[in-house]
């Protein structure tokens, strides 16, 4: 019983292990990097053997002895899911040819070129008996142990002595070529400044041997303009990459980790690459990506329709004479090929969408009309997208270069998947649109192999190379958008969007408050558009699932915005005290170092005791380009004393322009207090007069009372006097009485 439980646990643990992609080297001791498969498509006129070339590297800590290699074949897949499994999972081989010696001994870290051959038919061969798409496995052993194993698809359209595999109807096919990179431009070369990049990695990518150089060069070599393959290609170009290369072409600086700036080294590389890109795109299909490949869905969910529209301005950059000079098609390829159910903004009329983002029948590749949108959708072939992108359906699907290392196996799988689509997986009345990963990491030789294989299949009648469809909405069935959950989970977070929106408001406020100056050749948009584009770097597809990087780029974009806003400011006040009377003007000079006229408002917080008039009738006061203007702000003192008045200027909707200046003021005037003082003095005089009157009345009353008292006393006084007199009168007087 214990043994059964242990075995069950072991099986469960094995089942939970992640599946190793088929194109990766599955051996734990060594890596086998396939660099070429010859022929990539076995057809009429092909040699009678397959040769796989590559490099074997010992990644273990011990020497590998008796190293041998052989090629095995699996069973041809008969369904689309089986093709997917053959590309990404291990398959059981049904042939086991004899091995060829590679090296007697391979030391740790040592590498050695390997070339393995195997016939198509006959003894010790692949034992091919019919056409089809075959999974091949390169097995490398040291002794009896497998140290490396690599798997890929081999399309076989014809065998010696047999008719070619030619379907009744060729499958229309077109290829999108993405020209995209991660944002690098920290600061565009605004008037009076130089372009600044966050690093100089782009100089390597644009130089011969670099990723972006190889993409353009391989297209120019293998699919020249006017050829069938050339007409079947459509470039998807990020305008931000074009602007960055142009900035490098004019000379630029690179930000160092310590914040210092050094001269960039990619000026000549950018110049060469731009020349080749213009040549490669002349007369070709070109579709513009949103600027910086911005996450327009996340911007739309936040209600930032103006930023969505701004992100779609890239078409003008591509068509400008100093850009590519091409007229781009009105087509959009959104991130992960998905749109929200209610798109926001002025978006193109045609969408290039993943089949999981449109509610269509399973397996359908027919264009549809999006219900209630007024737009059409061209489905991306999911089988071909999976073959071209080993990172598909992983967290690195959009953000990382793919294929991660090399592209020979990716090229082989794409050709195998395309051959299957043309035969066993044929979809009637549909075009297979091959859409690689955004940051396509194909080596030049591998891309040439893919393009050569597509041309061969076109010549053999399996596919028909055609231009990107231009569907007529009137003839299409309707379908609804379906936003995949995984796409929503990878959006740029709302917290970052909110910070971006706050900065974008400042840029818009400056733009709305400005106007061109007749004496200047620079329009406000020459400054404000690059500032807005810098903010769009923060919502680039490169930062999906990486909110820290997105927030860092919003922060980087904030610096140039603040620098431009500070160019409109109040001139430094000399520091002396401004003496006020009851009605005195305050002289304030505003400086504008921008190359266009800016409308301003004054902002002066209320200070008790001082009143300053600064509204100018409610409109904006203008300051000329690269000039200054003095304003006389009418001020009145309400009382005597010393005051500190803060004065600042803002754009029309309140965005601060330049720092606040503090002006000292002093007043010896009582101003409006004088009537109060006069009133108080009058009241005091009245009170004093009343007091005097009261005192006089009181004194008079007292005198009256005293007089009355005297009268009363006089009335009683005579009687007493008579009695006294009669008693004391002299006798002589008595005789006379």
Helices and strands as residue ranges (DSSP letters): H 2-16, E 30-38, E 41-42, E 49-58, E 64-73, H 80-88, E 100-106, E 111-119, E 132-142, E 145-156, E 171-179, E 185-187, E 195-197, H 201-206, H 211-222, H 228-231, E 233-238, H 239-249, E 252-255, E 261-263, H 267-281, E 285-289, G 291-293, H 296-301, H 305-311, H 314-319, E 331-332, G 335-337, E 350-354, G 355-357, E 368-370, E 375-380, H 382-388, H 408-422, E 431-435, H 444-459, E 463-465, G 473-475, E 478-479, H 485-489, H 494-512, E 514-515, H 525-536, G 537-539, G 541-543, H 547-565, E 568-570, E 578-580, E 584-592, E 597-603, E 610-613, G 616-618, E 621-623, E 627-637, E 641-650, E 656-667, H 673-728, H 731-736
